């Protein structure tokens, strides 16, 4: 079963996407490995706990969604799990590069990660699309 729909609050899902993107940008701007490690830990928890119990989803439900109730949306739990795993691996890769290279150039990987997370935050999650493409054949192919 490749598609496992789960219902989450739209506001909480947006809070999660934007919140993680902001953390990655803050890590890059301040050259903070600690913020990057926190981001990796959030990705790991999100993957382990699944999307409905992901830390930023729960935080969004307890704060933003209490203030302004939003409609529920359906997301593919398996695709989001894959995206969280990719985010954890990418953030881990960035941490290793920053610790081993010890130069400003190492932060280019973090910048690339911040750009990818921003793209994800605005609704086009490359990792989720890759999951759908690889497992479900929902690839966007140019027709002749």
C-alpha positions, 0 to 999 in steps of 0.5 A, spaced: 500 500 500 503 506 497 497 511 499 495 511 506 491 518 507 491 521 514 487 527 516 491 533 519 489 541 520 491 545 514 494 550 518 498 545 522 501 542 516 503 549 514 506 551 520 510 545 520 513 546 513 514 553 514 517 552 521 522 547 519 524 551 513 525 557 518 530 553 522 534 551 516 535 558 514 536 561 521 542 555 521 545 558 515 544 565 517 547 564 523 552 558 521 549 555 527 550 547 527 546 547 534 540 549 530 541 544 524 542 539 529 535 541 532 532 541 525 535 534 524 532 531 531 525 534 529 526 530 522 527 524 526 522 525 531 517 526 525 519 520 521 518 516 527 512 519 530 509 519 523 505 526 520 499 526 525 504 526 531 510 530 528 512 535 533 511 541 529 504 538 527 502 537 534 505 544 536 501 547 530 495 544 533 496 546 540 497 553 538 495 556 531 489 551 530 486 553 537 487 560 535 484 559 528 481 553 526 482 550 519 479 545 515 482 538 515 486 536 509 488 529 507 496 527 506 499 521 504 502 518 510 507 514 507 510 520 502 511 524 508 514 519 512 519 518 506 520 526 506 522 526 513 527 521 512 530 525 506 530 531 510 533 527 516 539 524 511 540 531 508 540 535 515 545 529 517 549 530 511 550 538 512 552 537 519 557 532 517 560 537 512 560 542 516 564 539 522 569 535 517 570 541 512 570 547 517 570 552 512 565 557 509 564 553 503 561 547 507 555 552 509 553 552 501 550 545 503 546 548 508 544 554 503 542 548 498 538 545 504 535 551 506 532 553 498 530 546 498 526 546 504 523 553 502 521 550 496 517 544 500 514 550 505 511 553 499 507 547 497 512 543 492 515 537 496 521 534 492 521 528 496 514 527 496 514 528 489 519 523 488 516 518 492 510 518 488 513 518 482 518 512 484 512 508 487 506 510 484 508 512 477 505 519 478 511 522 474 510 529 470 512 526 463 512 531 458 508 528 452 510 529 445 
